[in-house]
Amino acid sequence: MKNALLPILALLISFSIKSQKIYSSNKSYQADLKVFVVKHEYQADLKVFKVNQSYQAEGNSGLWHFVTQEYLSNKKIFFVDYQYQADLKVFFVNYKYQSGWKNSNKKHLLY
């Protein structure tokens, strides 16, 4: 019985880890990550597309679903005012196909 539950549990955990459900915190000390929104795409580490439903946030590819409750999130972020304060620089894109990493060295920040 225990052996049958392990693969199911592993599958459920892998799905929850892959999704990018983001909570935007009002306090920097509560955040896992400090994020700065850049003005130009070429300045970004990650190009982000905001999706409407959590199931649309696939993998670590820049598809973010913002949640209203902290406990529903995979990552808590805080938007900073200055680029030097940020762990990650993002640029919000208009279309899903535009999202993705420009600086893959920072991918670990969202795992």
PyMOL commands that set and color helices and strands:
alter all, ss='L'
color gray80, all
select helices_A, chain A and resi 2-18+28-30+41-43+54-56+70-72+83-85+96-98+104-110
alter helices_A, ss='H'
color red, helices_A
select strands_A, chain A and resi 21-24+33-37+46-50+63-66+75-79+88-92+100-101
alter strands_A, ss='S'
color yellow, strands_A
deselect
rebuild
show_as cartoon
